Amino acid sequence: MAAGRPVIAYGGGGILDSVVDGETGIFFETQTVDALVDAVKRFEASDLAKSSRDACVARAQLFTEAAFRQGISESLARIGG
């Protein structure tokens, strides 16, 4: 996503924090060949490959090391650290 490309990913775990289904990628719900094939077909039928570059880059920026450091600093400042 940081390169401006949407992803196709299993819709479980930590990826749910970083990918927005239908905006920065497509999820598949079960780890099966059929589910993955369905996700690829949904991706190909969508406009994600053409229209989501800026959304992908912006979303990925929320998860950079700099963003993490800033969030930690802000949290520490709120609690007086």
PyMOL CGO cylinders between C-alpha atoms (Angstrom):
from pymol import cmd
from pymol.cgo import CYLINDER

trace = [
    CYLINDER, 0.00, 0.00, 0.00, 2.89, 2.38, 0.70, 0.3, 1, 1, 1, 1, 1, 1,
    CYLINDER, 2.89, 2.38, 0.70, 3.67, 2.20, -3.02, 0.3, 1, 1, 1, 1, 1, 1,
    CYLINDER, 3.67, 2.20, -3.02, 0.10, 3.18, -3.84, 0.3, 1, 1, 1, 1, 1, 1,
    CYLINDER, 0.10, 3.18, -3.84, -1.16, -0.27, -4.68, 0.3, 1, 1, 1, 1, 1, 1,
    CYLINDER, -1.16, -0.27, -4.68, -4.22, -1.90, -3.13, 0.3, 1, 1, 1, 1, 1, 1,
    CYLINDER, -4.22, -1.90, -3.13, -3.86, -5.37, -1.65, 0.3, 1, 1, 1, 1, 1, 1,
    CYLINDER, -3.86, -5.37, -1.65, -5.79, -8.61, -1.58, 0.3, 1, 1, 1, 1, 1, 1,
    CYLINDER, -5.79, -8.61, -1.58, -5.52, -10.05, 1.91, 0.3, 1, 1, 1, 1, 1, 1,
    CYLINDER, -5.52, -10.05, 1.91, -7.02, -12.55, 4.31, 0.3, 1, 1, 1, 1, 1, 1,
    CYLINDER, -7.02, -12.55, 4.31, -9.50, -10.62, 6.45, 0.3, 1, 1, 1, 1, 1, 1,
    CYLINDER, -9.50, -10.62, 6.45, -8.13, -11.56, 9.84, 0.3, 1, 1, 1, 1, 1, 1,
    CYLINDER, -8.13, -11.56, 9.84, -5.54, -10.42, 12.32, 0.3, 1, 1, 1, 1, 1, 1,
    CYLINDER, -5.54, -10.42, 12.32, -3.53, -7.21, 12.17, 0.3, 1, 1, 1, 1, 1, 1,
    CYLINDER, -3.53, -7.21, 12.17, -4.29, -6.49, 8.54, 0.3, 1, 1, 1, 1, 1, 1,
    CYLINDER, -4.29, -6.49, 8.54, -7.77, -5.42, 9.63, 0.3, 1, 1, 1, 1, 1, 1,
    CYLINDER, -7.77, -5.42, 9.63, -6.14, -2.35, 11.21, 0.3, 1, 1, 1, 1, 1, 1,
    CYLINDER, -6.14, -2.35, 11.21, -4.32, -1.23, 8.09, 0.3, 1, 1, 1, 1, 1, 1,
    CYLINDER, -4.32, -1.23, 8.09, -6.47, -2.20, 5.11, 0.3, 1, 1, 1, 1, 1, 1,
    CYLINDER, -6.47, -2.20, 5.11, -9.92, -0.72, 4.48, 0.3, 1, 1, 1, 1, 1, 1,
    CYLINDER, -9.92, -0.72, 4.48, -11.96, -3.28, 2.54, 0.3, 1, 1, 1, 1, 1, 1,
    CYLINDER, -11.96, -3.28, 2.54, -13.14, -1.82, -0.75, 0.3, 1, 1, 1, 1, 1, 1,
    CYLINDER, -13.14, -1.82, -0.75, -10.96, 1.29, -0.37, 0.3, 1, 1, 1, 1, 1, 1,
    CYLINDER, -10.96, 1.29, -0.37, -7.34, 0.19, 0.00, 0.3, 1, 1, 1, 1, 1, 1,
    CYLINDER, -7.34, 0.19, 0.00, -7.80, -3.48, -0.71, 0.3, 1, 1, 1, 1, 1, 1,
    CYLINDER, -7.80, -3.48, -0.71, -10.05, -6.51, -0.87, 0.3, 1, 1, 1, 1, 1, 1,
    CYLINDER, -10.05, -6.51, -0.87, -10.42, -9.10, 1.88, 0.3, 1, 1, 1, 1, 1, 1,
    CYLINDER, -10.42, -9.10, 1.88, -11.19, -12.78, 1.55, 0.3, 1, 1, 1, 1, 1, 1,
    CYLINDER, -11.19, -12.78, 1.55, -12.80, -14.41, 4.56, 0.3, 1, 1, 1, 1, 1, 1,
    CYLINDER, -12.80, -14.41, 4.56, -11.63, -18.01, 4.44, 0.3, 1, 1, 1, 1, 1, 1,
    CYLINDER, -11.63, -18.01, 4.44, -8.19, -19.32, 3.60, 0.3, 1, 1, 1, 1, 1, 1,
    CYLINDER, -8.19, -19.32, 3.60, -9.27, -21.36, 0.60, 0.3, 1, 1, 1, 1, 1, 1,
    CYLINDER, -9.27, -21.36, 0.60, -8.46, -21.30, -3.07, 0.3, 1, 1, 1, 1, 1, 1,
    CYLINDER, -8.46, -21.30, -3.07, -12.09, -20.52, -3.91, 0.3, 1, 1, 1, 1, 1, 1,
    CYLINDER, -12.09, -20.52, -3.91, -12.18, -17.54, -1.54, 0.3, 1, 1, 1, 1, 1, 1,
    CYLINDER, -12.18, -17.54, -1.54, -8.94, -16.17, -2.96, 0.3, 1, 1, 1, 1, 1, 1,
    CYLINDER, -8.94, -16.17, -2.96, -10.14, -16.63, -6.54, 0.3, 1, 1, 1, 1, 1, 1,
    CYLINDER, -10.14, -16.63, -6.54, -13.36, -14.82, -5.63, 0.3, 1, 1, 1, 1, 1, 1,
    CYLINDER, -13.36, -14.82, -5.63, -11.36, -11.95, -4.10, 0.3, 1, 1, 1, 1, 1, 1,
    CYLINDER, -11.36, -11.95, -4.10, -9.22, -11.62, -7.22, 0.3, 1, 1, 1, 1, 1, 1,
    CYLINDER, -9.22, -11.62, -7.22, -12.37, -11.53, -9.37, 0.3, 1, 1, 1, 1, 1, 1,
    CYLINDER, -12.37, -11.53, -9.37, -13.91, -8.86, -7.13, 0.3, 1, 1, 1, 1, 1, 1,
    CYLINDER, -13.91, -8.86, -7.13, -10.68, -6.86, -7.34, 0.3, 1, 1, 1, 1, 1, 1,
    CYLINDER, -10.68, -6.86, -7.34, -10.59, -7.10, -11.12, 0.3, 1, 1, 1, 1, 1, 1,
    CYLINDER, -10.59, -7.10, -11.12, -14.24, -5.98, -11.32, 0.3, 1, 1, 1, 1, 1, 1,
    CYLINDER, -14.24, -5.98, -11.32, -13.59, -3.00, -9.03, 0.3, 1, 1, 1, 1, 1, 1,
    CYLINDER, -13.59, -3.00, -9.03, -11.95, 0.34, -9.73, 0.3, 1, 1, 1, 1, 1, 1,
    CYLINDER, -11.95, 0.34, -9.73, -9.42, -0.13, -6.94, 0.3, 1, 1, 1, 1, 1, 1,
    CYLINDER, -9.42, -0.13, -6.94, -6.44, -0.61, -9.23, 0.3, 1, 1, 1, 1, 1, 1,
    CYLINDER, -6.44, -0.61, -9.23, -7.19, 2.71, -10.92, 0.3, 1, 1, 1, 1, 1, 1,
    CYLINDER, -7.19, 2.71, -10.92, -8.57, 4.93, -8.20, 0.3, 1, 1, 1, 1, 1, 1,
    CYLINDER, -8.57, 4.93, -8.20, -7.03, 3.99, -4.87, 0.3, 1, 1, 1, 1, 1, 1,
    CYLINDER, -7.03, 3.99, -4.87, -3.40, 5.18, -5.14, 0.3, 1, 1, 1, 1, 1, 1,
    CYLINDER, -3.40, 5.18, -5.14, -3.76, 8.21, -2.86, 0.3, 1, 1, 1, 1, 1, 1,
    CYLINDER, -3.76, 8.21, -2.86, -5.94, 6.33, -0.38, 0.3, 1, 1, 1, 1, 1, 1,
    CYLINDER, -5.94, 6.33, -0.38, -3.40, 3.49, -0.18, 0.3, 1, 1, 1, 1, 1, 1,
    CYLINDER, -3.40, 3.49, -0.18, -0.46, 5.81, 0.40, 0.3, 1, 1, 1, 1, 1, 1,
    CYLINDER, -0.46, 5.81, 0.40, -2.35, 7.86, 2.99, 0.3, 1, 1, 1, 1, 1, 1,
    CYLINDER, -2.35, 7.86, 2.99, -3.47, 4.76, 4.88, 0.3, 1, 1, 1, 1, 1, 1,
    CYLINDER, -3.47, 4.76, 4.88, 0.03, 3.26, 4.85, 0.3, 1, 1, 1, 1, 1, 1,
    CYLINDER, 0.03, 3.26, 4.85, 1.45, 6.49, 6.29, 0.3, 1, 1, 1, 1, 1, 1,
    CYLINDER, 1.45, 6.49, 6.29, -0.56, 5.84, 9.46, 0.3, 1, 1, 1, 1, 1, 1,
    CYLINDER, -0.56, 5.84, 9.46, 1.66, 2.81, 10.12, 0.3, 1, 1, 1, 1, 1, 1,
    CYLINDER, 1.66, 2.81, 10.12, 5.17, 4.17, 9.54, 0.3, 1, 1, 1, 1, 1, 1,
    CYLINDER, 5.17, 4.17, 9.54, 7.86, 4.20, 12.20, 0.3, 1, 1, 1, 1, 1, 1,
    CYLINDER, 7.86, 4.20, 12.20, 7.54, 7.99, 12.42, 0.3, 1, 1, 1, 1, 1, 1,
    CYLINDER, 7.54, 7.99, 12.42, 3.78, 7.73, 13.01, 0.3, 1, 1, 1, 1, 1, 1,
    CYLINDER, 3.78, 7.73, 13.01, 4.37, 5.09, 15.68, 0.3, 1, 1, 1, 1, 1, 1,
    CYLINDER, 4.37, 5.09, 15.68, 6.96, 7.25, 17.45, 0.3, 1, 1, 1, 1, 1, 1,
    CYLINDER, 6.96, 7.25, 17.45, 4.67, 10.28, 17.32, 0.3, 1, 1, 1, 1, 1, 1,
    CYLINDER, 4.67, 10.28, 17.32, 1.76, 8.29, 18.74, 0.3, 1, 1, 1, 1, 1, 1,
    CYLINDER, 1.76, 8.29, 18.74, 3.89, 6.97, 21.59, 0.3, 1, 1, 1, 1, 1, 1,
    CYLINDER, 3.89, 6.97, 21.59, 5.18, 10.47, 22.36, 0.3, 1, 1, 1, 1, 1, 1,
    CYLINDER, 5.18, 10.47, 22.36, 1.68, 11.89, 22.39, 0.3, 1, 1, 1, 1, 1, 1,
    CYLINDER, 1.68, 11.89, 22.39, 0.44, 9.11, 24.64, 0.3, 1, 1, 1, 1, 1, 1,
    CYLINDER, 0.44, 9.11, 24.64, 3.31, 9.64, 27.08, 0.3, 1, 1, 1, 1, 1, 1,
    CYLINDER, 3.31, 9.64, 27.08, 2.68, 13.40, 27.11, 0.3, 1, 1, 1, 1, 1, 1,
    CYLINDER, 2.68, 13.40, 27.11, -1.00, 12.80, 27.97, 0.3, 1, 1, 1, 1, 1, 1,
    CYLINDER, -1.00, 12.80, 27.97, -0.11, 10.66, 30.97, 0.3, 1, 1, 1, 1, 1, 1,
    CYLINDER, -0.11, 10.66, 30.97, 2.69, 12.96, 32.07, 0.3, 1, 1, 1, 1, 1, 1,
    CYLINDER, 2.69, 12.96, 32.07, 5.61, 10.83, 30.91, 0.3, 1, 1, 1, 1, 1, 1,
]
cmd.load_cgo(trace, "trace")
